[in-house]
């Protein structure tokens, strides 16, 4: 609260870092609301990261093994899929940090908001 010198309250501000919806979903700032059963586990992240590696290898094979250029439709399509997989992995990582840990912000550098910042998903 912000007080005037005479003690009168001028403004009130509330800050919530998590909330629950009537339908059972939970929410955190800047993240989608999810049901507790949808909170990812470490294996979900590992699987998503493996999908990214596999797709990156496929892009590399198209360019190196097959000699295709960046403008080739097959490369463009493969790179687009790689970007989608990277976004999916980042979202899983952010949700895992936000919902599976105590407050989601133990690591101030690698927190959900830093992971999602700058993504163009």
C-alpha positions in Angstrom: 0.0 0.0 0.0 1.1 3.5 -0.6 0.3 5.9 2.2 -0.1 9.6 2.2 1.8 11.5 5.0 -1.5 11.8 6.9 -1.9 8.0 6.9 -4.6 7.9 4.2 -4.2 5.0 1.8 -3.7 6.2 -1.8 -3.3 3.0 -3.7 -3.3 -0.7 -3.2 -1.4 -3.3 -5.3 -1.6 -7.0 -5.2 0.9 -9.4 -6.7 0.1 -13.0 -7.3 2.7 -15.5 -8.4 0.2 -18.4 -8.7 -3.5 -19.0 -8.7 -6.1 -21.7 -9.0 -9.2 -21.7 -11.2 -12.6 -23.1 -10.2 -12.3 -25.9 -12.8 -9.1 -27.2 -11.1 -6.5 -25.6 -13.4 -3.5 -23.7 -11.9 -1.8 -20.7 -13.3 1.4 -18.8 -13.2 2.3 -15.4 -14.7 3.0 -15.5 -18.5 2.3 -19.3 -18.6 -0.7 -21.2 -19.8 -3.1 -22.4 -17.1 -3.0 -26.2 -16.8 -4.5 -29.0 -14.8 -2.2 -30.5 -12.2 -2.3 -33.8 -14.2 -0.8 -31.9 -17.1 2.4 -30.8 -15.3 5.2 -32.3 -17.3 7.8 -34.6 -15.8 11.5 -34.8 -16.5 11.0 -37.7 -19.0 8.7 -35.4 -21.1 11.5 -32.8 -21.3 14.1 -35.5 -22.2 11.8 -36.9 -24.9 11.2 -33.4 -26.4 15.0 -32.6 -26.4 15.6 -35.9 -28.1 13.1 -35.0 -30.8 14.9 -31.7 -31.3 18.2 -33.5 -31.7 16.7 -36.0 -34.2 15.2 -33.2 -36.3 18.4 -31.2 -36.2 20.3 -34.3 -37.5 17.7 -34.6 -40.3 18.2 -31.0 -41.3 22.0 -31.5 -41.3 21.7 -34.6 -43.4 19.6 -32.7 -46.0 22.2 -30.0 -46.2 25.4 -32.0 -45.9 24.6 -35.5 -47.3 22.1 -34.4 -49.9 23.8 -31.1 -50.7 20.5 -29.1 -50.6 20.6 -25.4 -50.0 18.7 -23.4 -47.4 16.0 -22.4 -49.9 15.2 -25.9 -51.0 11.6 -26.7 -50.0 12.6 -29.9 -48.1 15.1 -27.9 -46.0 12.7 -25.1 -45.4 10.1 -27.6 -44.2 12.6 -29.5 -42.0 13.8 -26.3 -40.4 10.3 -25.2 -39.8 9.6 -28.5 -38.0 12.8 -28.1 -36.0 11.7 -24.6 -34.8 8.3 -26.1 -33.8 10.0 -28.8 -31.8 12.3 -26.3 -30.1 9.3 -24.3 -29.0 7.5 -27.4 -27.7 10.7 -28.3 -25.7 11.0 -24.8 -24.3 7.4 -24.8 -23.2 7.7 -28.1 -21.5 10.9 -26.9 -19.8 9.2 -23.7 -18.6 6.2 -25.6 -17.4 8.3 -28.1 -15.6 10.2 -25.4 -13.8 7.1 -23.4 -13.0 4.8 -26.1 -11.8 7.0 -29.0 -10.7 9.3 -27.1 -8.4 8.5 -25.3 -5.1 8.0 -21.8 -6.5 9.3 -22.3 -10.1 11.9 -19.6 -9.6 14.7 -21.3 -7.6 17.2 -20.8 -10.4 17.0 -17.0 -11.2 18.8 -17.4 -14.5 17.1 -20.5 -15.9 13.5 -19.7 -14.9 10.4 -20.2 -16.9 10.2 -16.6 -18.0 13.8 -16.4 -19.3 13.3 -19.7 -21.2 10.2 -18.4 -23.0 11.4 -14.8 -23.5 12.3 -14.2 -27.1 10.7 -17.4 -28.4 8.6 -17.0 -31.6 6.3 -19.9 -31.3 
